[in-house]
């Protein structure tokens, strides 16, 4: 007796290659935005320190301009990180729900006073 179904219990609404390529694309975009954020922060700190020690107003102004754009980059990091996270959670949840259905069988109803 085969307990496993032949068909996927939660089918994908499209081909697997499409979801894999979208996952890789959004993950690459998320990592690119993270590199911009970390690099922009490092450049801002470096220019700020160099500008203060050498009394260079050009570097101080440039660090201020870069620092003003970092919240926008942070929003891109967060928003571009959601699709890969949700896609991974959906895959894990589909496996978990399926295994949960296989492993959990309804418990018999036991009431006080029943023998």
N, CA, C and O atoms as a Tinker XYZ file with bonds, in Angstrom:
   460  protein
     1  N      0.840000   -1.171000    0.000000    73     2
     2  CA     0.000000    0.000000    0.000000    64     1     3
     3  C      0.894000    1.245000    0.000000    63     2     4     5
     4  O      1.706000    1.425000    0.907000    81     3
     5  N      0.748000    2.088000   -0.998000    73     3     6
     6  CA     1.551000    3.292000   -1.141000    64     5     7
     7  C      0.850000    4.456000   -0.445000    63     6     8     9
     8  O     -0.255000    4.840000   -0.828000    81     7
     9  N      1.501000    5.019000    0.585000    73     7    10
    10  CA     0.894000    6.118000    1.321000    64     9    11
    11  C      1.218000    7.475000    0.709000    63    10    12    13
    12  O      0.581000    8.468000    1.062000    81    11
    13  N      2.171000    7.545000   -0.179000    73    11    14
    14  CA     2.556000    8.820000   -0.763000    64    13    15
    15  C      1.796000    9.048000   -2.068000    63    14    16    17
    16  O      1.720000    8.149000   -2.906000    81    15
    17  N      1.242000   10.228000   -2.243000    73    15    18
    18  CA     0.509000   10.495000   -3.482000    64    17    19
    19  C      1.474000   10.656000   -4.654000    63    18    20    21
    20  O      2.632000   11.030000   -4.469000    81    19
    21  N      0.991000   10.373000   -5.850000    73    19    22
    22  CA     1.808000   10.499000   -7.037000    64    21    23
    23  C      1.885000   11.939000   -7.523000    63    22    24    25
    24  O      2.819000   12.300000   -8.239000    81    23
    25  N      0.929000   12.754000   -7.149000    73    23    26
    26  CA     0.881000   14.140000   -7.592000    64    25    27
    27  C      1.267000   15.035000   -6.422000    63    26    28    29
    28  O      0.999000   14.709000   -5.266000    81    27
    29  N      1.901000   16.166000   -6.730000    73    27    30
    30  CA     2.288000   17.134000   -5.706000    64    29    31
    31  C      1.025000   17.664000   -5.034000    63    30    32    33
    32  O      0.128000   18.139000   -5.731000    81    31
    33  N      0.919000   17.599000   -3.693000    73    31    34
    34  CA    -0.298000   18.045000   -3.017000    64    33    35
    35  C     -0.518000   19.551000   -3.110000    63    34    36    37
    36  O     -1.663000   20.004000   -3.091000    81    35
    37  N      0.551000   20.333000   -3.210000    73    35    38
    38  CA     0.436000   21.775000   -3.359000    64    37    39
    39  C      1.197000   22.146000   -4.629000    63    38    40    41
    40  O      2.384000   22.466000   -4.558000    81    39
    41  N      0.546000   22.112000   -5.781000    73    39    42
    42  CA     1.271000   22.360000   -7.029000    64    41    43
    43  C      1.667000   23.830000   -7.169000    63    42    44    45
    44  O      1.002000   24.726000   -6.651000    81    43
    45  N      2.758000   24.045000   -7.878000    73    43    46
    46  CA     3.206000   25.405000   -8.165000    64    45    47
    47  C      2.342000   26.000000   -9.271000    63    46    48    49
    48  O      1.890000   25.273000  -10.155000    81    47
    49  N      2.105000   27.307000   -9.236000    73    47    50
    50  CA     1.281000   27.916000  -10.281000    64    49    51
    51  C      2.048000   28.188000  -11.570000    63    50    52    53
    52  O      1.541000   28.886000  -12.448000    81    51
    53  N      3.242000   27.660000  -11.697000    73    51    54
    54  CA     4.046000   27.853000  -12.898000    64    53    55
    55  C      5.166000   26.841000  -12.942000    63    54    56    57
    56  O      5.290000   26.002000  -12.050000    81    55
    57  N      5.995000   26.920000  -13.996000    73    55    58
    58  CA     7.106000   25.962000  -14.083000    64    57    59
    59  C      8.171000   26.229000  -13.026000    63    58    60    61
    60  O      8.349000   27.361000  -12.577000    81    59
    61  N      8.869000   25.180000  -12.639000    73    59    62
    62  CA     9.869000   25.276000  -11.590000    64    61    63
    63  C     11.020000   26.184000  -12.013000    63    62    64    65
    64  O     11.539000   26.941000  -11.193000    81    63
    65  N     11.429000   26.120000  -13.293000    73    63    66
    66  CA    12.541000   26.937000  -13.755000    64    65    67
    67  C     12.238000   28.424000  -13.594000    63    66    68    69
    68  O     13.149000   29.208000  -13.329000    81    67
    69  N     10.993000   28.821000  -13.745000    73    67    70
    70  CA    10.630000   30.224000  -13.592000    64    69    71
    71  C     10.822000   30.681000  -12.147000    63    70    72    73
    72  O     11.365000   31.759000  -11.904000    81    71
    73  N     10.383000   29.875000  -11.200000    73    71    74
    74  CA    10.508000   30.236000   -9.795000    64    73    75
    75  C     11.967000   30.218000   -9.342000    63    74    76    77
    76  O     12.385000   31.063000   -8.550000    81    75
    77  N     12.735000   29.263000   -9.840000    73    75    78
    78  CA    14.162000   29.223000   -9.491000    64    77    79
    79  C     14.896000   30.443000  -10.049000    63    78    80    81
    80  O     15.716000   31.043000   -9.355000    81    79
    81  N     14.603000   30.811000  -11.300000    73    79    82
    82  CA    15.280000   31.966000  -11.895000    64    81    83
    83  C     14.851000   33.265000  -11.212000    63    82    84    85
    84  O     15.683000   34.150000  -11.013000    81    83
    85  N     13.582000   33.400000  -10.853000    73    83    86
    86  CA    13.137000   34.586000  -10.120000    64    85    87
    87  C     13.780000   34.650000   -8.740000    63    86    88    89
    88  O     14.138000   35.728000   -8.264000    81    87
    89  N     13.925000   33.501000   -8.104000    73    87    90
    90  CA    14.583000   33.457000   -6.795000    64    89    91
    91  C     16.034000   33.922000   -6.903000    63    90    92    93
    92  O     16.494000   34.724000   -6.091000    81    91
    93  N     16.749000   33.419000   -7.902000    73    91    94
    94  CA    18.147000   33.808000   -8.084000    64    93    95
    95  C     18.276000   35.284000   -8.462000    63    94    96    97
    96  O     19.189000   35.965000   -7.995000    81    95
    97  N     17.372000   35.780000   -9.301000    73    95    98
    98  CA    17.416000   37.181000   -9.707000    64    97    99
    99  C     17.163000   38.110000   -8.524000    63    98   100   101
   100  O     17.904000   39.072000   -8.319000    81    99
   101  N     16.136000   37.831000   -7.758000    73    99   102
   102  CA    15.832000   38.708000   -6.624000    64   101   103
   103  C     16.905000   38.600000   -5.531000    63   102   104   105
   104  O     17.192000   39.583000   -4.848000    81   103
   105  N     17.485000   37.435000   -5.368000    73   103   106
   106  CA    18.576000   37.297000   -4.394000    64   105   107
   107  C     19.795000   38.097000   -4.847000    63   106   108   109
   108  O     20.444000   38.745000   -4.026000    81   107
   109  N     20.114000   38.061000   -6.136000    73   107   110
   110  CA    21.243000   38.843000   -6.652000    64   109   111
   111  C     20.982000   40.340000   -6.502000    63   110   112   113
   112  O     21.890000   41.092000   -6.148000    81   111
   113  N     19.757000   40.779000   -6.767000    73   111   114
   114  CA    19.423000   42.190000   -6.595000    64   113   115
   115  C     19.519000   42.606000   -5.122000    63   114   116   117
   116  O     19.978000   43.706000   -4.812000    81   115
   117  N     19.088000   41.730000   -4.231000    73   115   118
   118  CA    19.179000   42.013000   -2.795000    64   117   119
   119  C     20.637000   42.144000   -2.362000    63   118   120   121
   120  O     20.986000   43.069000   -1.628000    81   119
   121  N     21.482000   41.232000   -2.809000    73   119   122
   122  CA    22.898000   41.303000   -2.454000    64   121   123
   123  C     23.556000   42.549000   -3.041000    63   122   124   125
   124  O     24.407000   43.160000   -2.394000    81   123
   125  N     23.171000   42.931000   -4.259000    73   123   126
   126  CA    23.721000   44.152000   -4.857000    64   125   127
   127  C     23.341000   45.371000   -4.027000    63   126   128   129
   128  O     24.179000   46.237000   -3.777000    81   127
   129  N     22.095000   45.443000   -3.604000    73   127   130
   130  CA    21.662000   46.568000   -2.770000    64   129   131
   131  C     22.395000   46.559000   -1.431000    63   130   132   133
   132  O     22.728000   47.617000   -0.899000    81   131
   133  N     22.644000   45.376000   -0.890000    73   131   134
   134  CA    23.400000   45.306000    0.371000    64   133   135
   135  C     24.825000   45.812000    0.179000    63   134   136   137
   136  O     25.354000   46.515000    1.040000    81   135
   137  N     25.450000   45.460000   -0.943000    73   135   138
   138  CA    26.801000   45.948000   -1.212000    64   137   139
   139  C     26.816000   47.463000   -1.344000    63   138   140   141
   140  O     27.744000   48.117000   -0.868000    81   139
   141  N     25.784000   48.037000   -1.993000    73   139   142
   142  CA    25.693000   49.489000   -2.093000    64   141   143
   143  C     25.559000   50.114000   -0.705000    63   142   144   145
   144  O     26.173000   51.143000   -0.424000    81   143
   145  N     24.767000   49.501000    0.150000    73   143   146
   146  CA    24.560000   50.052000    1.488000    64   145   147
   147  C     25.841000   50.000000    2.313000    63   146   148   149
   148  O     26.238000   51.004000    2.903000    81   147
   149  N     26.481000   48.857000    2.358000    73   147   150
   150  CA    27.700000   48.712000    3.158000    64   149   151
   151  C     28.829000   49.567000    2.572000    63   150   152   153
   152  O     29.573000   50.211000    3.310000    81   151
   153  N     28.949000   49.567000    1.255000    73   151   154
   154  CA    29.975000   50.395000    0.620000    64   153   155
   155  C     29.720000   51.878000    0.822000    63   154   156   157
   156  O     30.652000   52.637000    1.084000    81   155
   157  N     28.456000   52.302000    0.703000    73   155   158
   158  CA    28.127000   53.705000    0.934000    64   157   159
   159  C     28.389000   54.129000    2.359000    63   158   160   161
   160  O     28.839000   55.247000    2.608000    81   159
   161  N     28.109000   53.238000    3.302000    73   159   162
   162  CA    28.393000   53.549000    4.698000    64   161   163
   163  C     29.895000   53.669000    4.938000    63   162   164   165
   164  O     30.345000   54.577000    5.638000    81   163
   165  N     30.662000   52.763000    4.361000    73   163   166
   166  CA    32.121000   52.814000    4.527000    64   165   167
   167  C     32.698000   54.077000    3.890000    63   166   168   169
   168  O     33.561000   54.727000    4.480000    81   167
   169  N     32.230000   54.429000    2.692000    73   167   170
   170  CA    32.714000   55.648000    2.030000    64   169   171
   171  C     32.330000   56.882000    2.833000    63   170   172   173
   172  O     33.126000   57.810000    2.970000    81   171
   173  N     31.111000   56.894000    3.364000    73   171   174
   174  CA    30.662000   58.039000    4.164000    64   173   175
   175  C     31.544000   58.226000    5.395000    63   174   176   177
   176  O     31.980000   59.340000    5.684000    81   175
   177  N     31.802000   57.157000    6.109000    73   175   178
   178  CA    32.637000   57.256000    7.308000    64   177   179
   179  C     34.061000   57.672000    6.942000    63   178   180   181
   180  O     34.652000   58.520000    7.610000    81   179
   181  N     34.609000   57.078000    5.888000    73   179   182
   182  CA    35.977000   57.396000    5.478000    64   181   183
   183  C     36.102000   58.865000    5.065000    63   182   184   185
   184  O     37.023000   59.557000    5.500000    81   183
   185  N     35.171000   59.342000    4.222000    73   183   186
   186  CA    35.224000   60.734000    3.784000    64   185   187
   187  C     34.987000   61.699000    4.948000    63   186   188   189
   188  O     35.589000   62.772000    5.000000    81   187
   189  N     34.124000   61.322000    5.866000    73   187   190
   190  CA    33.861000   62.177000    7.026000    64   189   191
   191  C     35.122000   62.319000    7.888000    63   190   192   193
   192  O     35.480000   63.422000    8.299000    81   191
   193  N     35.783000   61.197000    8.154000    73   191   194
   194  CA    37.004000   61.246000    8.961000    64   193   195
   195  C     38.128000   62.002000    8.249000    63   194   196   197
   196  O     38.808000   62.824000    8.864000    81   195
   197  N     38.324000   61.731000    6.962000    73   195   198
   198  CA    39.373000   62.420000    6.207000    64   197   199
   199  C     39.083000   63.911000    6.089000    63   198   200   201
   200  O     39.993000   64.738000    6.161000    81   199
   201  N     37.820000   64.245000    5.908000    73   199   202
   202  CA    37.453000   65.657000    5.790000    64   201   203
   203  C     37.648000   66.423000    7.083000    63   202   204   205
   204  O     38.036000   67.591000    7.065000    81   203
   205  N     37.382000   65.777000    8.197000    73   203   206
   206  CA    37.569000   66.462000    9.498000    64   205   207
   207  C     39.038000   66.616000    9.858000    63   206   208   209
   208  O     39.450000   67.662000   10.359000    81   207
   209  N     39.828000   65.583000    9.608000    73   207   210
   210  CA    41.239000   65.670000    9.979000    64   209   211
   211  C     42.034000   66.586000    9.057000    63   210   212   213
   212  O     43.026000   67.177000    9.483000    81   211
   213  N     41.618000   66.710000    7.809000    73   211   214
   214  CA    42.367000   67.532000    6.848000    64   213   215
   215  C     41.660000   68.847000    6.521000    63   214   216   217
   216  O     42.105000   69.590000    5.647000    81   215
   217  N     40.575000   69.133000    7.210000    73   215   218
   218  CA    39.786000   70.338000    6.957000    64   217   219
   219  C     39.440000   70.482000    5.472000    63   218   220   221
   220  O     39.664000   71.526000    4.861000    81   219
   221  N     38.886000   69.397000    4.911000    73   219   222
   222  CA    38.519000   69.370000    3.493000    64   221   223
   223  C     36.995000   69.460000    3.388000    63   222   224   225
   224  O     36.310000   68.459000    3.602000    81   223
   225  N     36.451000   70.635000    3.064000    73   223   226
   226  CA    34.994000   70.773000    3.004000    64   225   227
   227  C     34.364000   69.975000    1.859000    63   226   228   229
   228  O     33.189000   69.612000    1.927000    81   227
   229  N     35.135000   69.704000    0.820000    73   227   230
   230  CA    34.590000   68.930000   -0.300000    64   229   231
   231  C     34.257000   67.498000    0.145000    63   230   232   233
   232  O     33.196000   66.974000   -0.196000    81   231
   233  N     35.142000   66.883000    0.888000    73   231   234
   234  CA    34.876000   65.517000    1.380000    64   233   235
   235  C     33.766000   65.500000    2.413000    63   234   236   237
   236  O     32.982000   64.552000    2.459000    81   235
   237  N     33.684000   66.515000    3.232000    73   235   238
   238  CA    32.593000   66.591000    4.210000    64   237   239
   239  C     31.251000   66.727000    3.508000    63   238   240   241
   240  O     30.277000   66.081000    3.896000    81   239
   241  N     31.193000   67.558000    2.483000    73   239   242
   242  CA    29.941000   67.710000    1.723000    64   241   243
   243  C     29.586000   66.414000    0.982000    63   242   244   245
   244  O     28.425000   66.009000    0.938000    81   243
   245  N     30.608000   65.773000    0.400000    73   243   246
   246  CA    30.360000   64.529000   -0.335000    64   245   247
   247  C     29.859000   63.430000    0.604000    63   246   248   249
   248  O     28.969000   62.660000    0.244000    81   247
   249  N     30.433000   63.360000    1.806000    73   247   250
   250  CA    29.974000   62.345000    2.756000    64   249   251
   251  C     28.533000   62.627000    3.182000    63   250   252   253
   252  O     27.760000   61.695000    3.402000    81   251
   253  N     28.167000   63.903000    3.301000    73   251   254
   254  CA    26.784000   64.242000    3.633000    64   253   255
   255  C     25.821000   63.861000    2.541000    63   254   256   257
   256  O     24.715000   63.400000    2.822000    81   255
   257  N     26.226000   64.048000    1.278000    73   255   258
   258  CA    25.360000   63.683000    0.151000    64   257   259
   259  C     25.144000   62.171000    0.114000    63   258   260   261
   260  O     24.023000   61.705000   -0.092000    81   259
   261  N     26.215000   61.411000    0.315000    73   259   262
   262  CA    26.083000   59.944000    0.315000    64   261   263
   263  C     25.241000   59.488000    1.506000    63   262   264   265
   264  O     24.419000   58.581000    1.372000    81   263
   265  N     25.437000   60.107000    2.662000    73   263   266
   266  CA    24.692000   59.717000    3.863000    64   265   267
   267  C     23.204000   60.001000    3.714000    63   266   268   269
   268  O     22.380000   59.276000    4.271000    81   267
   269  N     22.848000   61.046000    2.970000    73   267   270
   270  CA    21.430000   61.350000    2.766000    64   269   271
   271  C     20.741000   60.298000    1.905000    63   270   272   273
   272  O     19.524000   60.138000    1.991000    81   271
   273  N     21.489000   59.583000    1.084000    73   271   274
   274  CA    20.892000   58.578000    0.196000    64   273   275
   275  C     20.869000   57.171000    0.800000    63   274   276   277
   276  O     20.248000   56.268000    0.240000    81   275
   277  N     21.532000   56.984000    1.920000    73   275   278
   278  CA    21.575000   55.651000    2.532000    64   277   279
   279  C     20.210000   55.144000    2.998000    63   278   280   281
   280  O     19.973000   53.941000    2.890000    81   279
   281  N     19.290000   55.978000    3.511000    73   279   282
   282  CA    17.963000   55.438000    3.858000    64   281   283
   283  C     17.201000   54.891000    2.651000    63   282   284   285
   284  O     16.441000   53.931000    2.780000    81   283
   285  N     17.400000   55.493000    1.488000    73   283   286
   286  CA    16.743000   54.984000    0.277000    64   285   287
   287  C     17.315000   53.620000   -0.084000    63   286   288   289
   288  O     16.576000   52.706000   -0.451000    81   287
   289  N     18.627000   53.489000    0.021000    73   287   290
   290  CA    19.268000   52.199000   -0.263000    64   289   291
   291  C     18.817000   51.152000    0.754000    63   290   292   293
   292  O     18.639000   49.985000    0.407000    81   291
   293  N     18.632000   51.565000    2.004000    73   291   294
   294  CA    18.140000   50.636000    3.031000    64   293   295
   295  C     16.750000   50.120000    2.680000    63   294   296   297
   296  O     16.452000   48.943000    2.885000    81   295
   297  N     15.904000   50.991000    2.155000    73   295   298
   298  CA    14.566000   50.554000    1.728000    64   297   299
   299  C     14.660000   49.538000    0.595000    63   298   300   301
   300  O     13.903000   48.568000    0.567000    81   299
   301  N     15.585000   49.754000   -0.339000    73   299   302
   302  CA    15.775000   48.788000   -1.419000    64   301   303
   303  C     16.290000   47.452000   -0.874000    63   302   304   305
   304  O     15.862000   46.391000   -1.327000    81   303
   305  N     17.198000   47.505000    0.088000    73   303   306
   306  CA    17.713000   46.256000    0.686000    64   305   307
   307  C     16.572000   45.458000    1.303000    63   306   308   309
   308  O     16.468000   44.249000    1.092000    81   307
   309  N     15.720000   46.132000    2.062000    73   307   310
   310  CA    14.608000   45.441000    2.727000    64   309   311
   311  C     13.614000   44.903000    1.713000    63   310   312   313
   312  O     13.210000   43.743000    1.795000    81   311
   313  N     13.216000   45.731000    0.764000    73   311   314
   314  CA    12.200000   45.314000   -0.205000    64   313   315
   315  C     12.706000   44.263000   -1.176000    63   314   316   317
   316  O     11.943000   43.389000   -1.588000    81   315
   317  N     13.967000   44.328000   -1.548000    73   315   318
   318  CA    14.508000   43.295000   -2.439000    64   317   319
   319  C     14.839000   42.009000   -1.687000    63   318   320   321
   320  O     15.058000   40.974000   -2.316000    81   319
   321  N     14.880000   42.052000   -0.367000    73   319   322
   322  CA    15.121000   40.839000    0.410000    64   321   323
   323  C     13.864000   40.043000    0.678000    63   322   324   325
   324  O     13.943000   38.876000    1.061000    81   323
   325  N     12.708000   40.648000    0.484000    73   323   326
   326  CA    11.453000   39.949000    0.783000    64   325   327
   327  C     11.127000   38.826000   -0.202000    63   326   328   329
   328  O     10.776000   37.736000    0.250000    81   327
   329  N     11.221000   39.028000   -1.536000    73   327   330
   330  CA    10.849000   37.924000   -2.442000    64   329   331
   331  C     11.642000   36.640000   -2.233000    63   330   332   333
   332  O     11.034000   35.570000   -2.221000    81   331
   333  N     12.987000   36.683000   -2.065000    73   331   334
   334  CA    13.669000   35.410000   -1.813000    64   333   335
   335  C     13.266000   34.775000   -0.491000    63   334   336   337
   336  O     13.166000   33.552000   -0.388000    81   335
   337  N     13.035000   35.606000    0.520000    73   335   338
   338  CA    12.635000   35.083000    1.829000    64   337   339
   339  C     11.267000   34.413000    1.753000    63   338   340   341
   340  O     11.082000   33.308000    2.263000    81   339
   341  N     10.327000   35.073000    1.125000    73   339   342
   342  CA     8.976000   34.517000    1.024000    64   341   343
   343  C      8.974000   33.256000    0.156000    63   342   344   345
   344  O      8.277000   32.287000    0.456000    81   343
   345  N      9.761000   33.281000   -0.919000    73   343   346
   346  CA     9.839000   32.084000   -1.763000    64   345   347
   347  C     10.408000   30.897000   -1.018000    63   346   348   349
   348  O      9.920000   29.776000   -1.163000    81   347
   349  N     11.434000   31.134000   -0.223000    73   347   350
   350  CA    12.024000   30.055000    0.569000    64   349   351
   351  C     11.044000   29.568000    1.633000    63   350   352   353
   352  O     10.922000   28.366000    1.870000    81   351
   353  N     10.348000   30.506000    2.271000    73   351   354
   354  CA     9.373000   30.109000    3.292000    64   353   355
   355  C      8.237000   29.302000    2.677000    63   354   356   357
   356  O      7.755000   28.350000    3.292000    81   355
   357  N      7.799000   29.670000    1.465000    73   355   358
   358  CA     6.729000   28.923000    0.811000    64   357   359
   359  C      7.166000   27.496000    0.512000    63   358   360   361
   360  O      6.389000   26.558000    0.693000    81   359
   361  N      8.407000   27.325000    0.054000    73   359   362
   362  CA     8.895000   25.977000   -0.222000    64   361   363
   363  C      8.973000   25.151000    1.055000    63   362   364   365
   364  O      8.558000   23.992000    1.077000    81   363
   365  N      9.503000   25.749000    2.115000    73   363   366
   366  CA     9.629000   25.025000    3.383000    64   365   367
   367  C      8.254000   24.738000    3.969000    63   366   368   369
   368  O      8.016000   23.651000    4.494000    81   367
   369  N      7.343000   25.714000    3.880000    73   367   370
   370  CA     6.007000   25.520000    4.434000    64   369   371
   371  C      5.252000   24.430000    3.688000    63   370   372   373
   372  O      4.520000   23.657000    4.305000    81   371
   373  N      5.417000   24.357000    2.373000    73   371   374
   374  CA     4.739000   23.313000    1.607000    64   373   375
   375  C      5.213000   21.937000    2.053000    63   374   376   377
   376  O      4.406000   21.018000    2.194000    81   375
   377  N      6.517000   21.789000    2.275000    73   375   378
   378  CA     7.028000   20.504000    2.738000    64   377   379
   379  C      6.553000   20.218000    4.161000    63   378   380   381
   380  O      6.213000   19.081000    4.490000    81   379
   381  N      6.532000   21.253000    5.002000    73   379   382
   382  CA     6.130000   21.072000    6.395000    64   381   383
   383  C      4.660000   20.704000    6.497000    63   382   384   385
   384  O      4.292000   19.807000    7.255000    81   383
   385  N      3.820000   21.394000    5.737000    73   383   386
   386  CA     2.385000   21.096000    5.775000    64   385   387
   387  C      2.134000   19.682000    5.291000    63   386   388   389
   388  O      1.316000   18.962000    5.864000    81   387
   389  N      2.831000   19.280000    4.241000    73   387   390
   390  CA     2.631000   17.935000    3.710000    64   389   391
   391  C      3.079000   16.878000    4.727000    63   390   392   393
   392  O      2.373000   15.898000    4.961000    81   391
   393  N      4.265000   17.086000    5.332000    73   391   394
   394  CA     4.741000   16.121000    6.328000    64   393   395
   395  C      3.858000   16.140000    7.569000    63   394   396   397
   396  O      3.649000   15.105000    8.202000    81   395
   397  N      3.345000   17.308000    7.914000    73   395   398
   398  CA     2.457000   17.418000    9.064000    64   397   399
   399  C      1.180000   16.621000    8.818000    63   398   400   401
   400  O      0.655000   15.979000    9.728000    81   399
   401  N      0.690000   16.667000    7.600000    73   399   402
   402  CA    -0.512000   15.903000    7.281000    64   401   403
   403  C     -0.248000   14.407000    7.327000    63   402   404   405
   404  O     -1.126000   13.627000    7.698000    81   403
   405  N      0.962000   14.006000    6.950000    73   403   406
   406  CA     1.288000   12.587000    6.988000    64   405   407
   407  C      1.497000   12.083000    8.414000    63   406   408   409
   408  O      1.053000   10.990000    8.765000    81   407
   409  N      2.180000   12.891000    9.234000    73   407   410
   410  CA     2.555000   12.424000   10.557000    64   409   411
   411  C      1.454000   12.591000   11.596000    63   410   412   413
   412  O      1.317000   11.756000   12.490000    81   411
   413  N      0.683000   13.639000   11.491000    73   411   414
   414  CA    -0.358000   13.886000   12.495000    64   413   415
   415  C     -1.661000   13.232000   12.086000    63   414   416   417
   416  O     -2.256000   13.554000   11.058000    81   415
   417  N     -2.067000   12.335000   12.897000    73   415   418
   418  CA    -3.363000   11.700000   12.678000    64   417   419
   419  C     -4.291000   12.221000   13.747000    63   418   420   421
   420  O     -3.855000   12.510000   14.862000    81   419
   421  N     -5.546000   12.346000   13.433000    73   419   422
   422  CA    -6.465000   12.883000   14.450000    64   421   423
   423  C     -6.472000   12.016000   15.699000    63   422   424   425
   424  O     -6.579000   10.792000   15.626000    81   423
   425  N     -6.355000   12.671000   16.841000    73   423   426
   426  CA    -6.361000   11.963000   18.109000    64   425   427
   427  C     -7.796000   11.554000   18.456000    63   426   428   429
   428  O     -8.742000   12.274000   18.138000    81   427
   429  N     -7.951000   10.428000   19.091000    73   427   430
   430  CA    -9.316000   10.028000   19.480000    64   429   431
   431  C     -9.838000   10.968000   20.549000    63   430   432   433
   432  O     -9.092000   11.452000   21.400000    81   431
   433  N    -11.133000   11.212000   20.484000    73   431   434
   434  CA   -11.774000   12.117000   21.417000    64   433   435
   435  C    -11.917000   11.393000   22.767000    63   434   436   437
   436  O    -12.557000   10.346000   22.866000    81   435
   437  N    -11.310000   11.977000   23.784000    73   435   438
   438  CA   -11.378000   11.393000   25.124000    64   437   439
   439  C    -12.076000   12.405000   26.022000    63   438   440   441
   440  O    -11.666000   13.563000   26.106000    81   439
   441  N    -13.103000   11.971000   26.673000    73   439   442
   442  CA   -13.817000   12.851000   27.587000    64   441   443
   443  C    -13.680000   12.317000   29.005000    63   442   444   445
   444  O    -13.394000   11.138000   29.216000    81   443
   445  N    -13.883000   13.187000   29.954000    73   443   446
   446  CA   -13.821000   12.761000   31.353000    64   445   447
   447  C    -14.988000   11.833000   31.636000    63   446   448   449
   448  O    -16.136000   12.132000   31.307000    81   447
   449  N    -14.684000   10.739000   32.231000    73   447   450
   450  CA   -15.729000    9.789000   32.580000    64   449   451
   451  C    -15.906000    8.673000   31.566000    63   450   452   453
   452  O    -16.658000    7.732000   31.820000    81   451
   453  N    -15.229000    8.752000   30.417000    73   451   454
   454  CA   -15.365000    7.658000   29.447000    64   453   455
   455  C    -14.357000    6.555000   29.796000    63   454   456   457
   456  O    -13.260000    6.844000   30.274000    81   455
   457  N    -14.716000    5.346000   29.565000    73   455   458
   458  CA   -13.864000    4.198000   29.940000    64   457   459
   459  C    -13.323000    3.550000   28.731000    63   458   460
   460  O    -12.587000    2.569000   28.834000    81   459
